[in-house]
Amino acid sequence: MMLRMFTLLLVILLGSCGGAKEPTATDGTITSQKIYKWRMVTTWPKNLPGMGLAPETMAKKIKAMSNGRLDIKVYGAGELVPAMEVFDAVSGGSAQMGHGAAYYWKGKVPMAPFFTTLPFGLTAQERNGWLFYGGGMPLWKELYAKYDLVPIAGGNTGVQMAGWFNKEINSLEDFKGMKMRIPGLGGEVFNRAGGTAVSMAVEDVFTSMQTGVIDAAELVGPYNDRAQGLHEVAKYYYYPGWQEPGPNLELIINKEAWEELPLDLRAIVENASLAVNADLLSEYTERNNAALRELVDEYGVELRQLPAEVLSGIREISYALTEEIVEKQVAAEAARALELDGRDEELAKRIYNSYRTYREGVLSYHEISERAFINARSVK
């Protein structure tokens, strides 16, 4: 009897600890305990304040929230791939994730700048409104889908500065013959104003200014510009940043890798990225303020406002250029559609119409809200 009772008890104990079931979520779906080790390549120098540290912060949040199930190693520009090859590296699958800015890929994806910033376009607050509630995000995903990429908003630096110059800017004529580091559509506007836009990674700007490879540079704002030492190689610091009024950064994920992730890990990645998206803007708002005071008060930087004549001229060029790019892209899509059994995708047109409609509406509202309040607050 005792032997039979002992045997029965042993069977019960073995049954309770053997054949372990996979843990289930509250809705009954099975969650995988597989450990995913990913690589994230970035367009930023390692440990660059703000933008460069944002991917690190994102990776830490994802690891913590996933209890280590998604472990991401972050590589700065040039550590695994050059800064300007991040898009191709993630699209091709040599890295699962990337962090950068969509306008860097305008040579490959002409409509990509719409998802970073446009000259005289949306501020950070307005851009978030378009992406998350104005229809921008689905269009961004559609644009990147054919490159096997999934985009998520990954930060914003707020309104940037117009840049560093070693000569005064009094008219558009002063841009002629000047070589300037200025990315995105802002660079094309600068070209049409008579200058020469030069594309280069952030870490190359200081040396290029110092050695005369370029005559001027637009980087970000006081926070990053001070860290890169640009006040040591240029005399004048101009504002406002007409070329980047609210540049959105991006997290891009290889589509195949994304689809391999369980749904709960996808949700963690999305929420970590959106948390960093909000946090980065807060960081730049405070840090830029403090850094600008230091640049002016301690280093004697000459802060200058671009003349109204200059802003008017580049604004006119900017609007004409944006419409021209859209028209060319729509024509290219229409021609391609004829080869696809007559299907007319016209994604470029839909992106532009969505952006333009939203911009017109939010500008009208902000005239009586944001601008009206700031003007009222400024009255002494």
matplotlib code that plots the C-alpha trace (Angstrom):
import matplotlib.pyplot as plt

x = [0.0, 2.8, 4.6, 1.5, 0.9, 4.6, 4.4, 1.2, 2.6, 5.7, 3.6, 1.7, 4.8, 6.5, 3.4, 3.2, 6.9, 7.4, 5.9, 6.1, 3.6, 4.5, 3.3, 0.2, -0.9, -4.1, -6.0, -4.9, -2.3, 1.0, 4.0, 7.4, 10.4, 12.9, 15.7, 16.2, 19.5, 19.4, 21.7, 20.8, 22.9, 22.7, 23.6, 24.9, 28.4, 28.6, 27.4, 26.5, 24.4, 20.6, 20.3, 23.2, 22.1, 18.5, 19.0, 20.9, 18.0, 15.5, 17.5, 17.7, 13.9, 13.2, 15.4, 13.9, 10.3, 10.9, 12.7, 15.7, 13.8, 14.8, 18.4, 19.6, 23.3, 23.6, 26.3, 27.3, 28.0, 30.9, 31.2, 29.3, 28.2, 28.8, 26.2, 24.7, 24.3, 22.0, 18.9, 20.4, 21.8, 18.4, 16.5, 18.9, 18.8, 22.4, 21.0, 17.5, 17.1, 18.4, 18.0, 18.4, 16.4, 14.3, 15.6, 19.0, 17.5, 15.9, 18.2, 16.6, 13.2, 12.3, 9.3, 11.2, 11.9, 8.1, 8.6, 11.5, 11.0, 10.4, 11.6, 9.1, 7.0, 5.6, 6.9, 7.5, 4.1, 2.4, 4.4, 3.3, -0.2, 0.0, 1.8, -0.4, -3.8, -3.6, -3.0, 0.8, 1.9, 0.0, 1.5, 5.0, 4.6, 3.3, 6.2, 8.8, 7.0, 8.6, 12.0, 11.0, 11.1, 8.8, 9.1, 8.4, 8.8, 12.0, 12.5, 12.4, 14.9, 12.5, 13.2, 16.8, 19.2, 20.0, 23.6, 27.2, 28.9, 32.2, 30.7, 27.6, 24.4, 22.6, 21.0, 20.6, 23.7, 25.8, 25.0, 26.5, 29.7, 29.4, 29.8, 27.5, 26.8, 23.0, 21.0, 17.5, 15.4, 17.1, 20.2, 18.4, 17.0, 20.5, 21.7, 19.0, 19.9, 23.3, 25.3, 26.6, 25.0, 27.4, 26.2, 28.3, 28.0, 27.8, 31.3, 32.9, 31.5, 34.0, 37.1, 35.5, 34.8, 38.3, 40.1, 37.9, 36.3, 33.0, 32.3, 29.2, 27.3, 23.9, 24.0, 21.2, 21.0, 23.1, 23.0, 24.7, 26.6, 28.4, 29.3, 30.8, 32.8, 31.4, 31.8, 35.6, 35.5, 32.8, 32.0, 28.3, 25.4, 22.2, 18.5, 15.7, 16.1, 13.9, 15.2, 14.3, 11.4, 10.6, 12.7, 11.4, 13.9, 13.1, 13.4, 13.4, 13.0, 13.7, 10.2, 11.1, 12.7, 9.7, 7.2, 9.2, 8.7, 5.8, 3.0, 3.9, 7.5, 6.3, 4.2, 7.2, 9.3, 6.6, 6.0, 9.7, 10.2, 7.3, 8.5, 11.9, 10.1, 8.5, 11.5, 14.0, 12.0, 11.8, 15.6, 16.4, 14.0, 15.9, 19.4, 19.3, 18.3, 21.2, 23.7, 22.8, 23.4, 26.8, 27.8, 26.8, 27.9, 31.0, 32.3, 31.3, 29.3, 27.6, 24.0, 22.3, 18.8, 18.5, 17.2, 13.5, 14.6, 16.7, 13.8, 11.3, 13.6, 14.3, 10.7, 9.6, 12.3, 11.2, 7.6, 8.3, 10.9, 8.5, 5.7, 8.2, 9.5, 6.0, 5.0, 8.1, 7.4, 3.7, 4.7, 7.2, 4.6, 2.0, 4.5, 5.3, 1.6, 1.1, 3.5, 1.5, -1.7, -2.8, -2.9, -2.4, -0.8, 0.1, 1.5, 3.5, 0.3, -1.5, 1.4, 1.6, -2.2, -2.4, 0.5, -0.7, -4.3, -3.1, -0.6, -3.1, -5.5, -2.9, -1.4, -4.8, -5.5, -2.0, -2.5, -5.1, -3.6, 0.2, 1.3, -1.4, -0.4, 3.4, 2.8, 0.7, 3.3, 6.0, 4.3, 6.2]
y = [0.0, 2.4, 1.6, 2.3, 5.6, 6.6, 5.7, 7.7, 10.7, 10.5, 10.4, 13.5, 15.4, 14.5, 15.5, 18.9, 19.8, 18.0, 19.0, 22.7, 24.8, 28.0, 31.0, 32.6, 36.3, 37.4, 37.0, 33.4, 33.9, 32.1, 34.3, 33.1, 33.1, 33.1, 35.6, 37.9, 39.5, 42.4, 45.0, 48.7, 50.8, 54.6, 57.7, 59.4, 59.4, 57.2, 59.0, 62.2, 64.1, 63.9, 62.1, 59.8, 58.7, 58.3, 54.8, 53.7, 54.9, 53.1, 49.8, 50.0, 50.6, 47.7, 45.3, 46.3, 46.1, 42.8, 41.3, 40.7, 38.9, 41.5, 42.6, 45.3, 46.3, 49.8, 50.8, 54.4, 55.7, 53.9, 51.1, 48.6, 50.5, 54.2, 56.7, 57.1, 53.3, 52.7, 52.5, 49.8, 47.8, 47.5, 47.0, 44.2, 42.6, 42.9, 44.8, 44.5, 48.1, 51.5, 55.1, 58.2, 60.7, 59.9, 62.9, 61.3, 58.8, 61.3, 60.1, 56.7, 57.6, 61.1, 61.5, 60.5, 64.1, 64.5, 62.2, 64.2, 67.9, 70.3, 73.9, 76.2, 73.1, 71.7, 72.2, 69.2, 69.5, 69.9, 67.0, 64.6, 65.7, 64.8, 61.5, 60.1, 61.7, 63.3, 60.2, 60.6, 57.3, 54.9, 56.7, 56.5, 52.7, 52.3, 54.3, 52.1, 48.8, 48.2, 48.5, 45.8, 48.4, 49.3, 52.9, 54.3, 57.9, 58.0, 61.6, 65.3, 68.1, 71.0, 74.1, 74.1, 76.9, 78.3, 77.5, 78.7, 81.1, 82.9, 85.9, 88.0, 87.1, 90.2, 88.9, 85.8, 87.0, 86.1, 82.4, 82.3, 80.3, 79.2, 75.5, 74.5, 71.3, 71.2, 68.0, 67.3, 69.6, 72.5, 71.6, 71.7, 75.1, 76.3, 75.1, 77.0, 80.1, 80.0, 77.9, 74.4, 71.9, 69.3, 66.1, 64.7, 62.8, 64.8, 63.7, 65.2, 68.7, 70.2, 69.2, 70.2, 73.7, 73.9, 72.9, 75.0, 72.1, 73.9, 77.5, 77.1, 74.3, 73.6, 70.8, 70.9, 73.5, 74.9, 71.7, 69.6, 72.4, 73.3, 69.7, 69.4, 72.6, 74.5, 77.8, 77.3, 77.3, 79.8, 83.4, 83.9, 81.8, 82.5, 81.8, 80.8, 77.2, 77.7, 74.4, 72.2, 73.6, 70.3, 67.4, 64.0, 61.1, 57.6, 54.1, 51.7, 47.9, 45.1, 43.8, 40.1, 40.5, 42.6, 39.9, 37.2, 39.1, 38.1, 40.7, 41.7, 42.5, 44.5, 46.6, 47.1, 48.3, 50.7, 52.1, 52.5, 54.4, 56.7, 57.3, 58.4, 60.4, 62.6, 62.6, 63.8, 66.9, 67.7, 67.3, 69.5, 72.2, 72.6, 71.8, 74.2, 77.0, 76.5, 75.8, 79.0, 81.1, 79.5, 80.0, 83.7, 84.7, 82.5, 82.0, 85.3, 83.8, 86.4, 85.5, 86.9, 86.8, 86.1, 89.3, 89.2, 89.5, 86.3, 84.4, 85.6, 84.5, 81.0, 80.5, 81.2, 78.7, 76.1, 76.1, 75.8, 73.1, 71.0, 71.1, 70.3, 67.2, 65.9, 66.5, 64.5, 61.7, 61.5, 61.4, 58.6, 56.6, 57.0, 55.8, 52.8, 52.1, 51.7, 48.8, 47.3, 46.6, 50.2, 50.4, 54.0, 54.1, 57.8, 57.4, 60.7, 62.6, 61.1, 62.0, 65.5, 66.1, 64.7, 66.9, 70.0, 69.7, 69.1, 72.0, 74.5, 73.5, 73.6, 76.8, 78.5, 77.1, 78.0, 81.6, 82.0, 79.7, 79.2, 82.3, 84.5, 83.4, 83.8, 87.3, 88.2, 86.8, 88.8, 92.2, 94.1]
z = [0.0, 1.0, -2.3, -4.4, -2.6, -3.1, -6.8, -7.3, -5.5, -7.7, -10.9, -9.8, -9.0, -12.3, -14.1, -12.5, -13.2, -16.5, -19.9, -19.1, -21.0, -22.8, -20.8, -22.1, -22.1, -20.5, -23.7, -24.1, -26.8, -26.4, -26.0, -27.2, -24.8, -27.7, -27.3, -30.3, -30.8, -33.2, -34.7, -35.1, -37.4, -37.2, -39.2, -36.1, -34.5, -31.5, -28.3, -30.2, -27.6, -28.3, -31.7, -31.2, -27.7, -28.7, -30.3, -27.2, -25.0, -27.3, -27.1, -23.3, -23.0, -25.4, -23.5, -20.1, -21.3, -23.0, -20.0, -22.2, -24.9, -27.5, -27.1, -29.5, -30.1, -31.4, -33.9, -34.6, -38.1, -39.6, -37.0, -39.1, -42.1, -43.3, -42.2, -45.7, -46.1, -43.2, -45.4, -47.7, -44.8, -43.1, -46.4, -47.4, -44.0, -42.9, -39.9, -38.5, -37.5, -38.4, -36.9, -39.0, -41.1, -44.2, -46.2, -46.4, -48.9, -51.3, -54.1, -53.8, -52.5, -53.8, -51.5, -48.4, -47.3, -46.7, -43.7, -42.2, -43.0, -45.8, -46.0, -44.4, -43.6, -40.4, -36.9, -34.6, -33.0, -36.3, -37.9, -35.0, -35.7, -39.4, -38.8, -36.0, -36.7, -40.1, -42.3, -42.6, -41.0, -43.3, -46.3, -44.9, -44.4, -47.9, -49.3, -47.5, -48.1, -51.5, -49.8, -47.2, -44.5, -41.6, -40.4, -36.9, -35.7, -33.7, -32.5, -33.4, -32.7, -33.1, -35.2, -36.2, -36.9, -40.4, -40.0, -39.5, -41.9, -42.1, -43.9, -43.4, -45.4, -46.6, -49.8, -51.9, -53.9, -50.9, -51.4, -54.9, -55.1, -51.4, -50.5, -47.6, -45.8, -45.9, -46.5, -47.7, -49.9, -48.1, -50.0, -53.3, -52.5, -51.6, -55.0, -56.8, -54.8, -56.3, -53.7, -53.8, -51.3, -50.0, -48.4, -45.6, -42.3, -39.0, -37.9, -41.0, -40.7, -38.2, -40.2, -43.5, -42.2, -40.6, -43.8, -46.1, -47.9, -47.2, -46.4, -44.2, -42.5, -41.1, -38.5, -36.0, -33.3, -30.4, -28.4, -31.1, -32.8, -29.6, -29.0, -32.5, -31.9, -34.9, -33.0, -33.3, -37.1, -38.0, -37.0, -37.6, -36.4, -38.4, -37.6, -38.2, -39.5, -42.6, -44.0, -41.0, -39.0, -37.3, -38.6, -37.7, -37.1, -38.0, -36.8, -39.7, -39.3, -41.8, -42.8, -42.6, -39.1, -38.0, -39.0, -37.1, -33.9, -31.6, -31.4, -27.9, -28.9, -31.8, -29.4, -27.2, -30.1, -31.2, -27.8, -26.9, -30.2, -29.5, -26.0, -27.4, -30.1, -27.4, -25.0, -27.6, -28.4, -24.7, -24.4, -27.3, -26.1, -22.8, -24.0, -27.0, -24.8, -22.4, -25.2, -27.1, -24.0, -23.6, -27.2, -27.1, -23.6, -23.2, -26.7, -28.3, -31.2, -33.3, -33.5, -36.6, -38.1, -41.8, -43.6, -44.7, -48.3, -48.0, -46.3, -48.9, -51.8, -50.5, -49.5, -53.1, -54.3, -51.7, -52.7, -56.4, -55.9, -53.7, -56.4, -59.1, -57.2, -56.7, -60.4, -61.6, -59.1, -60.1, -63.7, -63.0, -61.1, -63.8, -66.4, -64.3, -63.7, -67.4, -67.3, -64.4, -66.4, -66.2, -62.4, -61.3, -57.8, -57.7, -54.1, -54.5, -55.3, -52.3, -50.0, -51.3, -51.1, -47.6, -46.4, -48.1, -46.9, -43.3, -43.5, -44.7, -41.9, -39.1, -40.2, -40.1, -36.6, -35.3, -36.4, -33.7, -31.2, -31.1, -32.9, -31.3, -27.8, -28.5, -29.9, -26.9, -24.5, -26.1, -25.6, -22.9]

ax = plt.figure().add_subplot(projection="3d")
ax.plot(x, y, z, "-o")
ax.set_aspect("equal")
plt.show()
